[in-house]
Amino acid sequence: MFQDWKIKIKDNPQVSPHLLWDVDKSKIDWEKMKVFVVERVIERGDENDYYAIFLLYGGPEGVREIVKKAVFNDPKDEALARVLFDLKKKDLECYKRRLLRKKRLGC
């Protein structure tokens, strides 16, 4: 889906400010907050936001590794992330946590 990402990042895309409305942009540590930023882009971002995180985090493969650590509250966001980055449920930490929680609760 993002085959042209190397061409698109030449425009130096930026993550949309509305995605990080609750963060002081002057103090944001893009590396420490990478999981949070990627979650927000998947939840509410547009195509340019994806190109921006590719630029920040090493292309689709770098973002794919971050997605594995993300926690998605909405199953639709989780499904979108799996499709976009060709992941299986078992690849996602949030899926593993859900299984453990169900096991502990006896569900």
C-alpha positions as CSV (number, residue, x, y, z in Angstrom):
1,M,0.0,0.0,0.0
2,F,2.8,2.4,0.8
3,Q,5.2,1.4,-2.1
4,D,5.8,5.1,-2.9
5,W,6.7,6.1,0.6
6,K,10.3,7.0,-0.3
7,I,9.0,9.5,-2.8
8,K,6.4,10.9,-0.5
9,I,8.8,11.6,2.4
10,K,10.8,14.0,0.2
11,D,8.1,16.5,0.9
12,N,9.1,16.3,4.6
13,P,5.6,15.4,5.9
14,Q,4.8,16.2,9.6
15,V,2.4,14.5,12.0
16,S,-0.8,16.5,12.0
17,P,-1.0,18.6,15.2
18,H,-4.6,17.6,15.9
19,L,-3.4,14.0,16.5
20,L,-1.3,15.2,19.4
21,W,-3.7,17.7,20.9
22,D,-3.0,16.7,24.4
23,V,0.8,16.9,24.2
24,D,3.1,19.9,24.4
25,K,4.7,19.8,21.0
26,S,7.7,21.8,22.2
27,K,8.5,19.1,24.7
28,I,7.7,16.0,22.7
29,D,10.4,13.3,22.6
30,W,9.6,11.6,19.3
31,E,11.7,8.5,20.2
32,K,10.4,7.9,23.7
33,M,6.8,8.5,22.5
34,K,7.0,6.5,19.3
35,V,4.4,3.9,20.3
36,F,2.0,6.6,21.4
37,V,2.5,8.6,18.1
38,V,2.0,5.5,15.9
39,E,-1.1,4.5,17.9
40,R,-2.6,8.0,17.3
41,V,-1.8,7.9,13.6
42,I,-3.4,4.5,13.2
43,E,-6.5,5.7,15.2
44,R,-7.0,9.1,13.5
45,G,-4.3,9.8,11.0
46,D,-4.5,10.4,7.2
47,E,-2.1,9.3,4.5
48,N,0.3,12.2,5.2
49,D,0.5,11.2,8.8
50,Y,1.6,7.7,7.8
51,Y,4.4,9.1,5.6
52,A,5.5,11.3,8.5
53,I,5.9,8.3,10.9
54,F,7.7,6.5,8.1
55,L,10.1,9.4,7.9
56,L,10.5,9.5,11.7
57,Y,10.8,5.7,12.4
58,G,12.6,4.1,9.5
59,G,10.0,3.4,6.9
60,P,7.2,0.9,6.9
61,E,9.4,-1.9,8.4
62,G,10.4,0.4,11.4
63,V,6.8,1.4,12.0
64,R,5.7,-2.3,11.7
65,E,7.9,-3.1,14.7
66,I,6.5,-0.3,16.7
67,V,2.9,-1.4,15.8
68,K,3.7,-4.8,17.4
69,K,4.1,-3.0,20.8
70,A,1.0,-0.7,20.4
71,V,-2.1,-1.0,22.5
72,F,-5.3,-0.6,20.5
73,N,-8.5,0.0,22.4
74,D,-10.7,-0.3,19.3
75,P,-10.7,-3.7,17.5
76,K,-11.1,-1.8,14.2
77,D,-7.8,0.0,14.8
78,E,-6.1,-3.3,15.6
79,A,-7.5,-4.8,12.4
80,L,-6.4,-1.9,10.3
81,A,-2.9,-2.1,11.7
82,R,-2.8,-5.8,11.0
83,V,-3.9,-5.3,7.4
84,L,-1.6,-2.3,6.7
85,F,1.5,-3.9,8.2
86,D,0.8,-7.6,7.3
87,L,0.7,-8.8,10.9
88,K,-1.1,-11.7,12.6
89,K,-3.0,-11.3,15.8
90,K,-0.3,-13.2,17.7
91,D,2.3,-10.7,16.6
92,L,0.6,-7.9,18.6
93,E,1.4,-7.4,22.3
94,C,-2.1,-6.1,22.9
95,Y,-3.6,-9.4,21.6
96,K,-1.2,-11.4,23.8
97,R,-2.3,-9.3,26.9
98,R,-5.9,-9.8,26.1
99,L,-5.4,-13.6,26.0
100,L,-3.6,-13.5,29.3
101,R,-6.3,-11.4,30.9
102,K,-9.0,-13.8,29.7
103,K,-7.0,-16.7,31.0
104,R,-6.5,-15.1,34.4
105,L,-10.2,-14.2,34.7
106,G,-11.3,-17.7,33.5
107,C,-13.2,-16.3,30.5
